[in-house]
Amino acid sequence: MIRFTLNGQSIACDAPATERLSEVLRERLGARGTKVGCDAGDCGACTVLVNGKAVCACLMPAARAEGARIETVEGAGDTLTRLRASFLRHGAAQCGICTPGMLMAASELLSHTPRPSEEQAEQALGGVLCRCTGYRKILAAVCDAWRDEPAEIAPDGPAVGARIARLDGDAKVQGDVFGADFAPEGALMVKALRSPHPHAAFAFGDLAAFARRPGIAAVFTAADIPGRNAFSVIPAFADQPAIAADTARFRGECVAVVAFEPGALPDLADFPIVWTPLPAVLTAAEAEAPGSALVLPGRAGNLLIEGVVRRGDAASVLAGSAHVVEGGVTTAYVEHAYIEPEAGAAWMEGETLCIRACTQAPVMDRDDTAAILGLPVDRVRILPSAVGGGFGSKLDVSLQPLIGLVALKTGRPARMIYGRGESMASTTKRHPAQIWGRIGCDAKGRITGLEVEGRFNTGAYSSWGPTVANRVPVHASGPYFTPAISAKARAIHTNGPVSGAFRGFGVPQAAVWQETLYDRLAEKAGLDRLEFRILNALRDGQTSATGQVMEATGIHACLTALRPHWARAMGDARPEGHWLRGVGVASCWYGCGNTGLPNPSTMRIGLTGAGKLVLHQGATDIGQGSNTVIPQIAADALGLRLAAFTFVGPDTALTPDAGKTSASRQTFVSGRAAQAAGQALRATILRMANAGDGAKLSLTGQFVTVQDGATLHRIDLAALPLDPRGYAISAEETYDPPTQPLDANGQGRPYAVYGYGAQMVELAVDARLGRVKLLKIAAAHDLGRVINPQLAEGQIEGGIAQGIGMALMEEYITGRTDNLHDYLIPTTGDVPPIESLILEIPDPDGPFGAKGLGEHVLIPTAPAILNAIRHATGAVITQLPALPHRILAAMKEVRR
């Protein structure tokens, strides 16, 4: 027995002395507010207080807890209460997976420094990683926690535009329920056997004998899959097996699953399998070389797909241009590094397979899992947990069909939690890219034409490779008027990790190429770099590279908003000793939603006979804020206070399909559906009361009151017949953006709405060591209409932090960086002050004029940093990340 005090209560726990304290807390005591993101002390999500000191619970053996005073996020007390309120007030919790660790680390700081400086907070929280927020709001919340002030949750006036706290924020600061936090009674623990080789054949030994070992409930291989053993986010390209049959095509691919009895040691060390390593094709260049082995049968030349945009005769235009620059860039694999590894549970309810897991796309999960398991879709129910970050990788199914298979075959609940190394080895990455081309302008600096070709390493299977290949050429010009363009992007198969969606779908890589070349072109034309961009910025009425006539085009406003910041920063950009100061700028545009494809979302709102107002909102919130933004839109469309709503969150049995959380589509597409549903319900109520459009609604108990001028109407909901869903009045509406498919030359209307932004970076480079110190970032973004300013700022800061990582430190190397110690992401000390300049150029298609934001904010950051490095040092960085040795080598080239 180990005895200690947990949040003021005496505990006696029968646990092995060497068991991790995190395991004791979560699995033996049910205190799952403490999160586990790495089991190595790298992420800090499991931080608790032991005798008042912040400790990583995953590194502390249970024996050391004897007699200790342990406090977790489930505790109470003035300090923790004030911190929770401050986190809500400042929007410091986005996905919420790091929030318990942040709160506990901050609690130790405030215990001895009640009003800390930002530097003190930065140091105290430096061991806790966050992938969503960019840390700025967390630091502000910790420094402001001395104030006793509640967050505004539900405004009395209009909800759209209000700076309100997240509606799901309270759950996050209490330690929300994520994929690993739900454990059905008696659940089997599922583990996957994964390939240690990038390419290998394999054969099994005596599986039946292994399955008879004590503690093992079942063993499953590809032979046990009852349906189609192939999936992809784009069904026409389905090529990835849930469990590989006889050949593994990338390191980390699942080849078998084992279900262990509760409490058994999940050991796969001597699983009966014989590996035969095969030659591996690891780079896109190698894969395209004549005679290269095919990664997948039927994909000639290892080509998955090529996307093309052609307009005008770019080659002739460039030949006659006054100035032309050319060059190329190479980018690396980038890991999503969400702090929550994949996790979930599955169980049977009658004939229905229920799966609760972290996901960005519950309906896609349902459809893929049903196909793999040979079930009709109405026999699979997906109940998304809180999602501890996704950024694109949790769009693809991972463990859903595996735990589903175990539950279906055994009839028992099953549970699976990826370790950090397993997550990083087996899930998707940002596509490595090689992009090269040239851009020209006339003597006055106006862009004349552009030619570009990109090669994207899509890995062993398709995933989002088709989307990347088609989206990149559309965006290759940047948000600048470009009369002639020839753009191609190829997705190439290799035996590397599967490359999928990651905040931008290839556009960030293209922006690195285009924006660094635009800097050089501006200099050739003798123009200031910012003014060059303002001169060429797309305007309303001009056509894009796909021939789309632009409207509500916000890039010119974003760039001009940076002018005063640019003038100040350029005046300050003087060397200070061995520190060379530089200023850089870059722009972005990004189409919201699918590229030229249907992209619908459906929302439902109902009033019960008792007067309960319910929004069925199936858009998964992965930290971006759809659980708050969509209700804000619905409330104003209906004309009732936000506080009147209750919510049914994503659940394929209870909520209509809101589509996947990707491509910055939820505010725009699901927001429009919510607006339509609110307006439809309002119209029904007004019609019942024979009231005009300007009437005001209120809800009290079972009565809806309609005030139309001096006339009052009361609708008794209890007196109305109920529909099959139990509502007295309801509305369900669908919105699908008006787009057009692209033709063979990439011409058409790929997106209904684009978002725009421009960012300016101030930094200093250590001329001796090649180290970069970021000083400040100003970010101007056009949101069309800002639904929630606080959430918008959080998205801007978080996206910039990921852009910093892409630019300066993040490079996933298979087999070498499968942890958060060797794979570096920005910490509290890496993200400088960020000034958000939020602009509103309303879009006619957006809800209340709103545009998407989530992916746009990452796109300009890396190229702006590279442009600032070049401004400071003259160094042209062509390979990301810009590690110190690469910067020094580029500086050496300049001196030659």
LOLODREN-984877 format. One line per field, with one value per residue (C-alpha): residue in three letters; x, y, z negated. Coordinates in steps of 0.05 Angstrom, whole numbers. Example, Ala and Ser with C-alpha at 12.3 -4.5 7.8 and 13.67 -1.06 7.14 Angstrom:
BEGIN
residu ALA  SER;
u 246  273;
v -90  -21;
w -156  -143;
//
This chain:
BEGIN
residu MET  ILE  ARG  PHE  THR  LEU  ASN  GLY  GLN  SER  ILE  ALA  CYS  ASP  ALA  PRO  ALA  THR  GLU  ARG  LEU  SER  GLU  VAL  LEU  ARG  GLU  ARG  LEU  GLY  ALA  ARG  GLY  THR  LYS  VAL  GLY  CYS  ASP  ALA  GLY  ASP  CYS  GLY  ALA  CYS  THR  VAL  LEU  VAL  ASN  GLY  LYS  ALA  VAL  CYS  ALA  CYS  LEU  MET  PRO  ALA  ALA  ARG  ALA  GLU  GLY  ALA  ARG  ILE  GLU  THR  VAL  GLU  GLY  ALA  GLY  ASP  THR  LEU  THR  ARG  LEU  ARG  ALA  SER  PHE  LEU  ARG  HIS  GLY  ALA  ALA  GLN  CYS  GLY  ILE  CYS  THR  PRO  GLY  MET  LEU  MET  ALA  ALA  SER  GLU  LEU  LEU  SER  HIS  THR  PRO  ARG  PRO  SER  GLU  GLU  GLN  ALA  GLU  GLN  ALA  LEU  GLY  GLY  VAL  LEU  CYS  ARG  CYS  THR  GLY  TYR  ARG  LYS  ILE  LEU  ALA  ALA  VAL  CYS  ASP  ALA  TRP  ARG  ASP  GLU  PRO  ALA  GLU  ILE  ALA  PRO  ASP  GLY  PRO  ALA  VAL  GLY  ALA  ARG  ILE  ALA  ARG  LEU  ASP  GLY  ASP  ALA  LYS  VAL  GLN  GLY  ASP  VAL  PHE  GLY  ALA  ASP  PHE  ALA  PRO  GLU  GLY  ALA  LEU  MET  VAL  LYS  ALA  LEU  ARG  SER  PRO  HIS  PRO  HIS  ALA  ALA  PHE  ALA  PHE  GLY  ASP  LEU  ALA  ALA  PHE  ALA  ARG  ARG  PRO  GLY  ILE  ALA  ALA  VAL  PHE  THR  ALA  ALA  ASP  ILE  PRO  GLY  ARG  ASN  ALA  PHE  SER  VAL  ILE  PRO  ALA  PHE  ALA  ASP  GLN  PRO  ALA  ILE  ALA  ALA  ASP  THR  ALA  ARG  PHE  ARG  GLY  GLU  CYS  VAL  ALA  VAL  VAL  ALA  PHE  GLU  PRO  GLY  ALA  LEU  PRO  ASP  LEU  ALA  ASP  PHE  PRO  ILE  VAL  TRP  THR  PRO  LEU  PRO  ALA  VAL  LEU  THR  ALA  ALA  GLU  ALA  GLU  ALA  PRO  GLY  SER  ALA  LEU  VAL  LEU  PRO  GLY  ARG  ALA  GLY  ASN  LEU  LEU  ILE  GLU  GLY  VAL  VAL  ARG  ARG  GLY  ASP  ALA  ALA  SER  VAL  LEU  ALA  GLY  SER  ALA  HIS  VAL  VAL  GLU  GLY  GLY  VAL  THR  THR  ALA  TYR  VAL  GLU  HIS  ALA  TYR  ILE  GLU  PRO  GLU  ALA  GLY  ALA  ALA  TRP  MET  GLU  GLY  GLU  THR  LEU  CYS  ILE  ARG  ALA  CYS  THR  GLN  ALA  PRO  VAL  MET  ASP  ARG  ASP  ASP  THR  ALA  ALA  ILE  LEU  GLY  LEU  PRO  VAL  ASP  ARG  VAL  ARG  ILE  LEU  PRO  SER  ALA  VAL  GLY  GLY  GLY  PHE  GLY  SER  LYS  LEU  ASP  VAL  SER  LEU  GLN  PRO  LEU  ILE  GLY  LEU  VAL  ALA  LEU  LYS  THR  GLY  ARG  PRO  ALA  ARG  MET  ILE  TYR  GLY  ARG  GLY  GLU  SER  MET  ALA  SER  THR  THR  LYS  ARG  HIS  PRO  ALA  GLN  ILE  TRP  GLY  ARG  ILE  GLY  CYS  ASP  ALA  LYS  GLY  ARG  ILE  THR  GLY  LEU  GLU  VAL  GLU  GLY  ARG  PHE  ASN  THR  GLY  ALA  TYR  SER  SER  TRP  GLY  PRO  THR  VAL  ALA  ASN  ARG  VAL  PRO  VAL  HIS  ALA  SER  GLY  PRO  TYR  PHE  THR  PRO  ALA  ILE  SER  ALA  LYS  ALA  ARG  ALA  ILE  HIS  THR  ASN  GLY  PRO  VAL  SER  GLY  ALA  PHE  ARG  GLY  PHE  GLY  VAL  PRO  GLN  ALA  ALA  VAL  TRP  GLN  GLU  THR  LEU  TYR  ASP  ARG  LEU  ALA  GLU  LYS  ALA  GLY  LEU  ASP  ARG  LEU  GLU  PHE  ARG  ILE  LEU  ASN  ALA  LEU  ARG  ASP  GLY  GLN  THR  SER  ALA  THR  GLY  GLN  VAL  MET  GLU  ALA  THR  GLY  ILE  HIS  ALA  CYS  LEU  THR  ALA  LEU  ARG  PRO  HIS  TRP  ALA  ARG  ALA  MET  GLY  ASP  ALA  ARG  PRO  GLU  GLY  HIS  TRP  LEU  ARG  GLY  VAL  GLY  VAL  ALA  SER  CYS  TRP  TYR  GLY  CYS  GLY  ASN  THR  GLY  LEU  PRO  ASN  PRO  SER  THR  MET  ARG  ILE  GLY  LEU  THR  GLY  ALA  GLY  LYS  LEU  VAL  LEU  HIS  GLN  GLY  ALA  THR  ASP  ILE  GLY  GLN  GLY  SER  ASN  THR  VAL  ILE  PRO  GLN  ILE  ALA  ALA  ASP  ALA  LEU  GLY  LEU  ARG  LEU  ALA  ALA  PHE  THR  PHE  VAL  GLY  PRO  ASP  THR  ALA  LEU  THR  PRO  ASP  ALA  GLY  LYS  THR  SER  ALA  SER  ARG  GLN  THR  PHE  VAL  SER  GLY  ARG  ALA  ALA  GLN  ALA  ALA  GLY  GLN  ALA  LEU  ARG  ALA  THR  ILE  LEU  ARG  MET  ALA  ASN  ALA  GLY  ASP  GLY  ALA  LYS  LEU  SER  LEU  THR  GLY  GLN  PHE  VAL  THR  VAL  GLN  ASP  GLY  ALA  THR  LEU  HIS  ARG  ILE  ASP  LEU  ALA  ALA  LEU  PRO  LEU  ASP  PRO  ARG  GLY  TYR  ALA  ILE  SER  ALA  GLU  GLU  THR  TYR  ASP  PRO  PRO  THR  GLN  PRO  LEU  ASP  ALA  ASN  GLY  GLN  GLY  ARG  PRO  TYR  ALA  VAL  TYR  GLY  TYR  GLY  ALA  GLN  MET  VAL  GLU  LEU  ALA  VAL  ASP  ALA  ARG  LEU  GLY  ARG  VAL  LYS  LEU  LEU  LYS  ILE  ALA  ALA  ALA  HIS  ASP  LEU  GLY  ARG  VAL  ILE  ASN  PRO  GLN  LEU  ALA  GLU  GLY  GLN  ILE  GLU  GLY  GLY  ILE  ALA  GLN  GLY  ILE  GLY  MET  ALA  LEU  MET  GLU  GLU  TYR  ILE  THR  GLY  ARG  THR  ASP  ASN  LEU  HIS  ASP  TYR  LEU  ILE  PRO  THR  THR  GLY  ASP  VAL  PRO  PRO  ILE  GLU  SER  LEU  ILE  LEU  GLU  ILE  PRO  ASP  PRO  ASP  GLY  PRO  PHE  GLY  ALA  LYS  GLY  LEU  GLY  GLU  HIS  VAL  LEU  ILE  PRO  THR  ALA  PRO  ALA  ILE  LEU  ASN  ALA  ILE  ARG  HIS  ALA  THR  GLY  ALA  VAL  ILE  THR  GLN  LEU  PRO  ALA  LEU  PRO  HIS  ARG  ILE  LEU  ALA  ALA  MET  LYS  GLU  VAL  ARG  ARG;
u 0  23  -9  -11  -58  -92  -126  -135  -162  -124  -109  -86  -70  -45  4  73  128  157  91  88  50  12  -12  -32  -72  -106  -118  -122  -154  -193  -161  -156  -152  -77  -60  -5  26  94  112  181  177  181  112  93  20  22  49  22  44  81  91  79  130  114  132  121  79  101  172  156  151  93  138  161  89  89  69  68  17  -5  -49  -78  -124  -184  -166  -195  -167  -162  -101  -128  -197  -167  -123  -182  -221  -162  -151  -224  -221  -160  -177  -115  -145  -157  -159  -147  -100  -41  -85  -81  -5  -3  -50  -9  58  27  0  70  93  36  47  111  102  29  39  93  125  118  190  177  115  153  207  157  117  176  171  98  87  26  14  -49  -44  25  31  17  -52  -28  27  -23  -72  -19  5  -66  -91  -85  -149  -215  -257  -303  -302  -360  -397  -464  -474  -541  -534  -514  -469  -432  -372  -374  -309  -338  -303  -308  -373  -335  -279  -300  -291  -222  -198  -226  -189  -233  -249  -203  -195  -152  -197  -257  -249  -309  -312  -271  -244  -191  -127  -109  -37  -14  47  81  135  205  224  204  191  187  152  130  103  72  92  45  -7  -54  -1  14  -61  -65  -15  -41  -68  -81  -154  -146  -99  -123  -90  -112  -144  -195  -221  -291  -298  -255  -185  -170  -186  -170  -200  -218  -256  -235  -162  -173  -106  -84  -99  -123  -77  -25  -33  37  79  92  104  127  159  103  51  4  10  -28  -67  -68  -123  -98  -140  -148  -87  -44  25  16  82  94  169  167  107  116  133  191  211  244  268  259  291  259  246  252  254  208  267  287  215  210  277  271  267  250  210  135  112  41  20  -16  13  60  122  100  55  -8  -35  -14  -50  -46  -65  -51  -72  -40  28  73  137  129  108  169  215  191  191  236  257  256  279  283  298  276  263  262  219  220  170  135  102  34  59  -9  -1  -55  -34  -89  -135  -205  -251  -302  -361  -424  -494  -539  -522  -488  -413  -398  -331  -309  -243  -206  -224  -234  -284  -335  -377  -315  -293  -361  -361  -289  -297  -362  -331  -270  -312  -365  -421  -477  -464  -524  -491  -431  -436  -379  -379  -320  -283  -252  -194  -126  -103  -109  -84  -103  -74  -136  -176  -150  -174  -122  -145  -220  -223  -174  -213  -276  -251  -234  -301  -340  -303  -299  -364  -324  -305  -236  -190  -127  -79  -20  47  83  132  75  36  94  115  46  8  11  60  65  87  162  166  215  190  225  206  210  170  173  150  150  194  144  144  78  78  74  77  98  122  127  133  128  143  109  129  61  90  65  -10  -55  -85  -93  -42  -94  -118  -48  -31  -94  -93  -21  -26  -88  -51  18  14  -1  -54  -26  -54  -15  -37  0  14  37  35  42  45  57  43  95  93  153  164  166  113  44  38  -31  -67  -30  -57  -52  -51  14  1  53  107  87  85  158  177  134  144  220  224  177  228  283  237  220  293  307  251  278  217  207  187  122  103  116  64  14  24  8  -45  -108  -167  -241  -259  -191  -185  -146  -101  -161  -202  -246  -269  -250  -295  -288  -213  -178  -104  -93  -123  -80  -16  -31  -47  26  54  64  94  140  164  181  214  257  281  301  335  406  460  474  543  543  467  443  371  323  252  211  141  98  26  -25  -91  -129  -192  -241  -266  -257  -225  -281  -320  -384  -373  -439  -455  -521  -546  -609  -642  -704  -750  -780  -849  -817  -781  -712  -674  -625  -572  -548  -478  -436  -373  -316  -279  -205  -187  -206  -272  -329  -365  -370  -370  -426  -473  -458  -479  -541  -563  -561  -594  -651  -655  -651  -596  -537  -551  -617  -583  -565  -521  -515  -444  -416  -447  -464  -529  -552  -523  -529  -466  -428  -370  -298  -260  -209  -192  -216  -287  -326  -338  -356  -393  -422  -432  -474  -514  -525  -546  -595  -624  -631  -665  -711  -733  -743  -785  -829  -840  -856  -905  -940  -947  -963  -907  -860  -786  -766  -802  -762  -763  -755  -760  -788  -804  -851  -869  -838  -857  -857  -858  -878  -880  -933  -963  -943  -955  -944  -933  -945  -896  -927  -992  -958  -951  -881  -843  -808  -746  -787  -789  -848  -815  -750  -709  -654  -615  -556  -506  -460  -413  -424  -361  -344  -298  -232  -223  -162  -125  -144  -196  -259  -285  -250  -273  -332  -293  -219  -186  -127  -69  0  51  114  171  225  284  358  409  472  526  572  525  470  418  353  319  248  231  160  108  52  -4  -58  -115  -181  -236  -294  -332  -299  -348  -306  -244  -213  -216  -191  -130  -117  -119  -70  -21  -25  -16  44  76  70  98  157  169  165  214  266  266  218  244  216  267  239  266  306  255  197  192  184  255  290  233  231  169  166  163  143  210  206  144  154  100  48  5  -60  -91  -160  -193  -265  -280  -347  -356  -426  -424  -399  -444  -453  -395  -345  -287  -243  -180  -149  -101  -87  -50  6  20  59  100  156  169  167  220  263  256  276  337  358  347  391  447  439  433  385  355  331  322  276  281  331  375  436  486  444  441  516  529  483  518  585  559  541  612  639;
v 0  70  124  198  257  273  341  341  270  212  157  85  53  -17  -2  -29  15  27  45  115  164  186  114  109  174  159  84  65  127  153  222  230  306  294  282  239  262  229  186  216  283  321  352  369  352  307  361  356  387  342  377  443  431  419  348  308  251  205  207  196  125  110  94  167  188  155  207  263  317  313  364  355  396  364  401  465  526  601  598  545  578  645  612  576  641  678  623  629  705  707  648  611  542  521  446  439  379  419  461  417  417  492  505  463  492  562  543  531  598  636  603  643  699  722  775  747  782  753  729  693  660  641  606  571  543  528  453  448  445  473  463  506  573  602  612  687  682  630  677  734  692  671  742  766  711  756  791  761  773  724  712  736  674  698  771  806  837  808  746  757  801  792  775  718  660  591  557  492  528  507  434  448  483  426  372  354  282  264  199  165  187  142  70  23  -27  -89  -61  -101  -62  -64  -58  -56  -92  -44  -51  -31  -25  25  -33  -106  -171  -210  -278  -300  -358  -395  -342  -392  -410  -336  -323  -377  -342  -316  -246  -247  -246  -247  -235  -206  -198  -173  -242  -225  -161  -176  -118  -78  -73  -6  65  137  204  207  142  138  133  81  44  40  -23  -19  -78  -95  -165  -188  -126  -64  -2  47  45  43  8  -37  -111  -143  -124  -160  -151  -159  -173  -115  -110  -155  -129  -111  -141  -155  -166  -239  -235  -291  -255  -259  -196  -195  -124  -101  -43  23  85  142  207  234  245  172  150  188  162  117  44  58  4  18  31  12  -32  7  75  83  123  126  184  190  252  317  383  437  510  543  613  651  636  641  622  677  728  713  717  789  811  867  828  754  715  640  591  532  510  444  431  374  326  364  327  351  341  350  338  284  219  180  144  116  60  16  -25  -57  -31  -85  -90  -22  -13  50  84  142  171  235  254  313  277  233  217  199  155  121  108  82  39  10  -7  -40  -81  -100  -64  -19  53  53  0  44  103  153  195  242  256  323  328  348  381  354  403  354  287  266  270  201  141  110  65  68  5  -31  -24  -33  -100  -123  -102  -132  -199  -208  -174  -140  -66  -49  9  34  89  105  119  181  142  101  163  197  136  115  179  230  287  352  336  347  389  408  470  508  560  633  697  760  832  892  954  985  923  893  817  791  715  656  585  535  461  424  353  330  267  236  173  102  116  170  204  278  276  291  352  379  368  405  461  482  504  544  583  584  657  681  735  776  791  746  750  687  625  554  515  440  399  324  278  222  156  134  86  145  164  177  251  280  344  394  464  490  428  446  520  537  502  539  606  595  590  647  698  691  701  761  794  784  808  871  887  876  924  975  974  969  897  916  967  915  870  927  945  874  855  825  873  862  850  821  747  695  645  599  653  667  739  762  796  817  814  834  827  900  923  872  897  970  958  938  1003  1040  978  969  1041  1036  968  986  1047  1002  949  968  917  911  881  811  811  830  856  842  854  809  808  755  748  693  674  610  581  557  486  432  451  453  397  391  411  412  421  411  441  429  473  453  477  424  429  450  508  478  507  456  464  399  418  363  403  376  428  412  477  526  545  518  498  573  607  566  578  652  653  611  656  720  687  663  725  693  701  654  636  605  549  479  438  368  360  315  245  209  184  252  307  318  315  381  356  349  401  419  471  528  510  505  579  591  528  503  575  587  524  548  616  585  539  598  640  583  571  645  649  592  627  694  660  626  694  731  779  820  809  861  827  810  740  718  650  640  570  537  603  639  713  752  828  860  935  945  876  815  744  683  614  557  504  453  458  440  369  341  318  250  280  308  381  427  471  456  472  435  469  451  496  476  531  551  526  498  441  458  439  407  473  486  539  547  571  526  563  608  645  663  690  737  757  789  783  823  793  830  787  786  735  719  726  680  622  628  631  669  711  732  802  816  794  837  798  830  783  795  755  783  791  772  726  724  769  730  664  697  724  655  624  677  666  591  588  634  589  530  572  589  515  501  557  547  480  425  367  298  244  173  131  188  239  197  235  307  310  301  332  404  448  520  530  591  623  616  657  732  785  782  841  819  868  841  870  860  860  822  766  758  683  681  678  752  763  717  681  625  637  574  554  622  645  594  606  673  661  618  659  724  696  674  743  775  730  749  823  816  774  770  694  659  599  546  487  486  487  544  511  551  511  523  598  601  562  610  670  641  636  710  728  690;
w 0  18  -24  -7  -5  61  65  -10  -15  -47  3  -5  62  77  133  153  126  195  229  256  212  275  283  210  213  279  280  207  177  237  232  308  306  306  380  411  476  478  416  420  384  450  457  385  394  333  287  215  150  101  35  71  126  200  221  284  257  314  288  214  188  142  84  80  68  -1  -52  0  11  84  120  189  234  200  136  108  74  86  131  177  178  198  251  282  286  316  368  388  388  433  478  454  465  537  546  471  469  441  396  333  337  349  290  242  263  256  187  162  190  158  91  82  134  134  188  234  293  362  359  293  322  385  344  298  356  401  388  410  485  522  596  602  568  584  508  509  478  428  404  400  360  310  300  292  245  184  206  184  246  282  357  399  423  451  472  465  534  601  597  663  652  576  540  500  467  498  483  470  433  363  381  407  344  302  342  401  423  482  520  467  409  424  401  405  348  365  430  466  478  552  578  650  677  724  777  756  829  884  931  912  926  865  845  780  736  689  674  640  589  576  567  513  468  401  406  481  503  579  637  703  771  839  850  795  828  853  901  949  921  953  935  954  937  1011  1025  1098  1077  1021  1017  944  906  834  821  874  904  922  938  896  938  885  817  765  808  768  785  727  664  597  545  473  413  363  319  363  385  459  483  557  552  576  623  674  738  787  825  894  907  979  1017  997  1039  990  1030  1084  1131  1123  1133  1199  1226  1287  1266  1194  1159  1150  1080  1098  1156  1210  1194  1253  1240  1167  1187  1145  1181  1213  1204  1258  1267  1334  1355  1412  1442  1381  1418  1471  1419  1377  1437  1448  1376  1352  1290  1275  1213  1206  1151  1110  1039  1003  942  892  861  805  748  722  651  619  545  545  578  612  563  558  537  573  547  572  556  583  657  658  654  614  618  575  600  617  689  735  780  745  807  847  789  789  863  867  805  830  897  865  817  868  830  855  833  788  745  730  683  673  610  614  549  534  583  558  622  693  745  800  779  740  804  825  787  741  685  700  744  698  633  673  699  629  599  658  657  581  560  506  498  524  510  545  529  574  542  567  609  639  655  689  728  753  768  824  833  873  943  956  1018  1073  1109  1164  1214  1236  1232  1274  1271  1317  1309  1260  1216  1237  1238  1309  1303  1262  1276  1219  1210  1144  1123  1059  1022  1006  973  979  986  1015  953  972  1029  1082  1044  1035  1109  1131  1079  1089  1162  1146  1092  1125  1146  1076  1068  1125  1194  1242  1315  1338  1298  1308  1242  1230  1167  1165  1106  1109  1070  1028  970  924  873  902  915  903  883  840  832  903  948  983  988  933  973  1036  998  976  1049  1077  1021  1018  1093  1090  1043  1094  1151  1113  1104  1178  1195  1145  1101  1026  1010  976  1030  1084  1052  1044  1117  1139  1088  1118  1121  1130  1202  1221  1239  1201  1234  1243  1277  1217  1211  1142  1092  1019  1031  967  982  1001  935  896  929  921  847  839  867  801  769  829  827  753  758  819  781  722  763  744  724  650  642  670  673  743  744  801  822  866  895  930  951  956  985  974  1003  949  960  1012  1079  1131  1097  1057  986  948  875  839  773  733  680  641  585  540  509  444  477  482  541  571  624  655  676  708  724  683  642  641  606  660  626  668  603  589  657  688  629  633  706  692  634  675  735  691  649  580  528  530  458  478  518  497  543  571  595  650  649  713  681  656  699  774  816  808  850  829  789  841  895  850  868  803  789  862  883  817  796  857  843  771  795  844  790  742  795  815  743  733  796  771  704  737  784  725  692  757  739  782  794  743  685  622  592  520  487  417  394  445  478  537  534  599  593  658  644  591  602  560  583  538  566  517  538  492  532  598  626  624  685  688  654  596  617  618  670  706  767  804  859  904  937  993  1020  1092  1126  1195  1212  1245  1318  1349  1345  1273  1292  1252  1185  1134  1072  1054  1001  992  930  932  888  884  830  813  773  735  713  699  724  684  737  697  684  736  680  693  640  657  631  654  705  731  764  805  824  859  825  865  800  734  697  633  628  571  608  672  635  606  676  702  645  648  724  720  668  715  772  727  716  791  806  752  718  740  782  773  789  789  733  702  679  655  589  564  539  607  647  625  625  600  525  484  499  574  590  588  575  630  650  684  733  748  810  834  908  908  958  989  980  908  846  827  877  841  873  849  810  779  834  863  802  809  883  883  820  846  910  870  823  882  914  848  842  913  897  836  865  940  932  979  944  992  944  884  827  823  771  747  789  851  837  826  890  929  898  919  991  989  968  1028;
//
